[in-house]
Amino acid sequence: MKDASNLPKCDILITEANYGDPSDPFCHFEDDLESFEDVLFSEERVAFGAYSFGKAQRAVQLIRQMGYADAISMESTSLELTRSLMPEAGELVGIEMSKKVTIVPPNHLGKLPSSISKYVLSARQDHPFPSVCISDHLDAHGLVNMVEQIDPEAVVVYHPTGHRPSRFASHLCSLGFEAISTENVPNVLSHEFF
């Protein structure tokens, strides 16, 4: 979830919590569109690491909104999905027709020639290439705002594995919401939650 502004009111909200730990500084961020644009319009050839579904299409949308009109080369799955989902995406070509701007999944960046500057589009900083903060997720503050806006009777938090879902559920409880992470669902099945 990146934009929750059009979500309807509901009784039970089921949400992910990729960046749901309010105490983790890495869960607080804003997209860095300025850096993205600087890299895009630099003199060098550039490749952006973006997941094939969702992130690659968002990257193409941002690139076009920033005024880049030339062809964008893409890895085959990203190319097919983008052509299917974005008929107005402009000229897109396969990776074999490498252009100034290329979009591939993050794990394909290392396969590209060393002459291409490589960046991962992510809020995470644990990639082997520099990151430009472009996320498809709400940060901790945005997740809380979403819940407050929808004001559900209960919130079920899932994904990712690890502590973030339970920390986000606990944080929501501290704000007065009924919330539980999916990992704790078996513990409350014998109790009334909803």
N, C-alpha and C positions, 0 to 999 in steps of 0.2 A: 504494500500500500504506500503510495507516494502522495496522493491528493485525496483527502477524506472529505472535502467540502461538499460533495454531492451524495454522500452516503445517507440513506434514509434512517429515520428513527427505528429502533428495533427493541425487542424485549431481551434477546440474548445476542451479544456481539462475540463472534469468534475471530480472533486476530492473532497475527504473528507478532513476535517481539525480537526480531533480529537485533535491534538496537534499543531494547527495552530495559536495560539496567541503568536507572537514573544516577547511580553512584560511579559509573564508569565514564571517564572523560571521553573515551572513544565513541560513546553512544550519543554524543552531542556534536552536531555538525550542521553545516549549511553547504549546499552545492556551490562549488567554486567555478562559476561560469566565466569569470574573468580569466582565470588560468587556462581553462579549456579553450577559450577564444584565442589567447596568446599563443598556445601551442598550435592550434589549428592554422593560424595565419603566419606562423614562423616560416622562414625560408626553406626549412628542411622537410624531407619526406617524413611522414609521421604515421604510426600505427596505434590505434586505440584498442585495448583489450576490453571487450564487452560481451557479456553472455548473449548467445544467439537469439533467445526469445526475450523480448522486453527491452533489455539494455541496448542492444544493437539498434533497435528501432528508435529508441529515445535519442541515441547518439546521432543518428541520421537526421531526426527532427531538429535537434539543437544545431547541428551543422548547417542545415538549410536555413533555419531562422537567423543564424549569424551571417548569412549572406554568401556562403560558399556554394557556388553553382556548378563547379566542375564535377566530373565523375568521381565516385567513391568506389574503391574496390573492396570486396567483401568475401569472406570464406563462404563456401557453398550453402550451408544450412542457414546462416544469417542472411545471405542473399535471397534465397527462396522465401524465407519468412517475411523479410522486409518488402519484397515485391508483392507478396500476397496481402500483407496487412497495410501497406502504405502505397497505394497506386500513384500518389502524387510525390513520390520520394525523389524525383529527379533521376539523373543517369546513374545507374548502379552497374558495376561490372564484376566479373569473377576475379579472384585473387591472382590468377595467372596473368591478368592484365593490370598489374600493379600500377596504381596512380599515386599522386602526392599524398592522398589520404586513404588509409586502409583501416578496415574494422575486422577484427578476428576475435574469437574467444580468448580469454586471458592465457590459457595454457598453450595457445598457438603462437604467442608473441616471440618466444625463443626460437621458433622455426624460421622467422623472417630474417632477411639479410641484415648484417650488422650496420649497414649504411642507413637504416631506417631508425629514427628515434621512436622509442616505444613507451607507452603509458597505459596504465590500467585505470579504467573508469570505475572508481569504487571509493567508498568512505573508509574502507579498511586500508591499513598501512603495511600489511604483512606479505606483500607480493614482491617478487624479485625485481620488478620494474617500478619506477616512480608512479605514484597514484595521483590522479586528478579527482578531487572529490565530486563525483557525480553519482548519486545513489538513487536506487529505485525504491528506497524504504524511507519511512518517517524515522526521525531520530527520537530519542526518549521524550523530549518535550512535545514533539508532534504527535506521538502515540497517546500521550496523556490528553492533549487537546482534542484528539479524535474521540476518545471515550467521554470526555466532558461534553462535547458537542452532541453526541448521540444519546448520552445519558441512559444506557440500558439498565435493565433490572439485574443482569448478571453478565460477566465477561469471562470467556474461556480463552486462555492464552496457550498457543502452541508454537513450536519451531523457534529457534533451532534447538538442537540438543545442547545440554549444558544448563547453566544457571539462569540465563536471561529470562526465560518464560516465568519461572517461579519468582524471580526478583521483581519482574514487572507486575505480576499478580499481587504480590505482597505490597508493592508500592500503591497499586490501585486500592487495595483494602485499606491502607493507611489514609487514603483520601476519601473513604466512605463508600466505595463501590464493593459489591459482591464480586469477587474475582477468584479464579482458580487456574492453575496451569494443568495441562493435560497429564503431566506426570503424577499429579496428586489426585486425579479423578478416582482411581481405585480406592484411595483412602477415605473418600467421602460417599461412596455409593450407598453405604448403609445409613447415611444421614441425609436429611433433606437439604439440598443446596439451592435448587431453583424454585 
